[in-house]
Amino acid sequence: VGNRSSSREQELALRSYVLVESVCKNLQTLAMAVASQNAVLLEGPIGCGKTSLVEYLAAMTGRRKPPQLLKVQLGDQTDSKMLLGMYRCTDVPGEFVWQPGSLTQAAMMGHWILLEDIDYAPLDV
């Protein structure tokens, strides 16, 4: 039931997204940038629609929820291991296994990752 209501909310949001000329132009530019298979940086003031633009394009391309579109909020406490991955201990003493981070997993699977507020992340990130 939870997934259905979430899905309905997404459908409603998609239908209520107003495709004015500026939004269409931004969607087209974003779509071309994404099609180039390079990382894309969206800049703008808070609340100008950067995230909703990405969410709309993601939904239009079948990426409605994680892991197809993974949103990660960055901040001063963000650790690069969370994004890239790390070796972790197993139950066997002295044995370690690689656990990929969210960015690594998204890249390996061809999914989209939306890094919110990247300018607030530490320099090593």
N, C-alpha and C positions, 0 to 999 in steps of 0.2 A: 504494500500500500504506500509506503514511504517513497519508493522509486516512482510510482505512478504520479503522485502529487508533485514531486520534483520535476518529472517529465512534463507535466501539464504546465507548471510554472515556466519552464524553459520555452515551451511552445507559445505560451501567451507573451512572453518577453520578446520572442522572435517576431511574432505577428504585430506587436505594438511598437517595434523599433521603427522609427520614422526615417525613411530613406530620402532625406532632403538632398539637394545637390552636393553640399559639402561632405555629407556622410558617404554618398556614392563615390565621390572623387577619392576620399580617404580609403574606402574599402577597395577600390580599384588599385590604388597605389600599394596598399598593404598586400593585396593578393599577388601583385606582380613581384613584390619583394620576397614574399614567402615562396613563390614559385621558383625563385632563383636558388632556393635551398641554402640561403645564408641567414645568419642571425639578423634580427630586425630590432632596432631600438626606436621606441616611440617616446617622444618628449612632449610635454605640455603641462599646463597647470592642473592642480588637483581638481577632479570632477569634470574634466573636459571630454571624457568619453574614450580614453585610451583602452581601458580594460573591456568596456562593452563592445568596442570595435573588434577586438581580438576574439571575444566570446562569440560575437555574431558570425564572423568569418569561420571560426572553428565549427560552430553549429552547422553552417551551410556546407561544410566539407565533411560532416559526419563525426566530428570530434566534440560530442556534447558533454562528456564527463570524464573524470580520471579513469584510466591513465591516458586516454587519447589527448586530453588537454589537462595538464597538471599545473596548478597555480601555486607558486611558492612566494610567501611574503618574506622579503629580506630585511635585515636590520643589523644593528651593531653586534648582536649576539650570534649572528649566522656564522657557522663554521664551514670551511671549505670541504671538510669531510662529509658533511650532510649532502652537499651537492655532488661531489666527485666519488666518494666512497672511502672505505677503509677495510683493513684486515681486522677480523674479530676472532676472539678465542672460541674454541669448540669445547665439547665435553672431554676431549682427549687432551691431556696436558702437553703443552708445547706445540699443539696444532692450531693453525690459523686458517681461516677461509676469507676470501674476498667478498665483501658485501658492497655492491655498487650503490652509489648515491642516486638521488632523484634525477639530476642532470644526466648522469651516465646512463641510467636506465632509459630515460626518454630518448637519448641519442641512439642507443642500441636498438630500440624498438621502432624508431621513426615517429615517435609521438611529439606533440608540441609541449613545450614547457614555457610558462609565463612567469618570468621573474619580476615580481612587483617591487618597486622602490630599490632598484639595484644601486642607486647612488647612496643609500644608507648602509650598505654592506661594508665590512672591513676591506682594506686594500688587498689583502691576500685572496679574497673571494673574487 
